[in-house]
Amino acid sequence: MGERVKALYKGFEMSLLPIAECGASPEYSRYTYSVYICQRTAAVSQDSEKRYSFSYPTAIFANEVEAVGAAYERGRQIIDGTLGNRDVRRF
């Protein structure tokens, strides 16, 4: 697993985690990601009323930087409500 990255966007905190493909040698590893989104105003983010978790199922990214970039973009889309049924404001 890579290093967790935290980012703020429109009052929400995103926790972005790149995940290395299981079983591959380090030089040939592909990456996927997991993103956890919560409302920044909550005293403890785990107790936030508005939170959402999403993981990309397939390791297609060449490195951790690409995976974190894709996680950030997906998190931003979820917060903005541009993914149809994946909208953090619905929760």
C-alpha positions as CSV (number, residue, x, y, z in Angstrom):
1,M,0.0,0.0,0.0
2,G,1.1,3.5,-0.7
3,E,1.0,6.6,1.5
4,R,-2.4,8.0,2.4
5,V,-2.9,11.5,1.1
6,K,-5.5,14.0,2.6
7,A,-7.1,16.7,0.5
8,L,-9.8,19.3,1.1
9,Y,-12.4,20.2,-1.5
10,K,-15.6,22.3,-1.0
11,G,-15.8,21.7,2.8
12,F,-15.1,18.0,2.5
13,E,-12.0,16.0,3.4
14,M,-10.8,13.3,1.1
15,S,-8.5,10.5,2.3
16,L,-6.9,9.1,-0.8
17,L,-5.0,5.7,-0.6
18,P,-3.1,4.2,-3.5
19,I,-3.0,0.4,-3.4
20,A,-0.4,-1.8,-5.1
21,E,-1.6,-4.9,-7.1
22,C,-1.3,-8.0,-5.0
23,G,1.4,-10.5,-6.0
24,A,3.2,-8.4,-8.6
25,S,6.9,-7.6,-8.3
26,P,7.5,-3.9,-7.3
27,E,8.9,-2.9,-10.7
28,Y,5.8,-4.2,-12.5
29,S,3.2,-3.3,-10.0
30,R,0.0,-1.6,-11.1
31,Y,-2.1,0.5,-8.7
32,T,-5.7,1.0,-7.8
33,Y,-7.1,3.4,-5.1
34,S,-9.6,3.8,-2.3
35,V,-11.1,7.2,-1.4
36,Y,-13.0,8.1,1.8
37,I,-14.9,11.4,1.8
38,C,-16.4,13.1,4.9
39,Q,-17.7,16.4,5.8
40,R,-14.9,18.5,7.2
41,T,-17.0,20.3,9.9
42,A,-17.6,17.1,11.9
43,A,-15.6,17.0,15.2
44,V,-14.4,13.5,14.3
45,S,-14.6,12.7,10.6
46,Q,-15.7,9.0,11.2
47,D,-18.8,10.4,13.0
48,S,-19.7,12.7,10.1
49,E,-23.3,12.5,8.8
50,K,-22.1,13.1,5.3
51,R,-19.5,10.5,4.3
52,Y,-18.8,8.2,1.3
53,S,-16.3,5.6,0.5
54,F,-15.3,4.4,-2.9
55,S,-12.7,1.9,-4.2
56,Y,-11.6,1.4,-7.8
57,P,-11.8,-2.3,-8.5
58,T,-9.0,-2.8,-11.1
59,A,-5.3,-2.1,-10.8
60,I,-4.7,-0.1,-14.0
61,F,-2.6,2.9,-12.8
62,A,1.2,2.8,-13.5
63,N,2.2,4.3,-10.2
64,E,1.1,5.8,-6.9
65,V,0.9,9.3,-8.3
66,E,-1.5,8.3,-11.1
67,A,-3.7,6.4,-8.6
68,V,-3.8,9.4,-6.2
69,G,-4.6,11.7,-9.1
70,A,-7.5,9.5,-10.2
71,A,-8.7,9.1,-6.6
72,Y,-8.8,12.9,-6.2
73,E,-10.7,13.3,-9.5
74,R,-13.2,10.7,-8.5
75,G,-13.7,12.2,-5.1
76,R,-14.2,15.6,-6.6
77,Q,-16.8,14.2,-9.0
78,I,-18.6,12.5,-6.1
79,I,-18.7,15.8,-4.1
80,D,-19.8,17.8,-7.1
81,G,-22.6,15.2,-7.8
82,T,-21.6,14.6,-11.4
83,L,-21.6,10.8,-11.1
84,G,-25.4,10.2,-11.0
85,N,-26.1,7.9,-8.0
86,R,-22.7,8.5,-6.4
87,D,-23.3,11.8,-4.7
88,V,-22.0,12.5,-1.2
89,R,-24.8,15.1,-0.7
90,R,-27.4,12.2,-0.8
91,F,-26.1,10.6,2.3
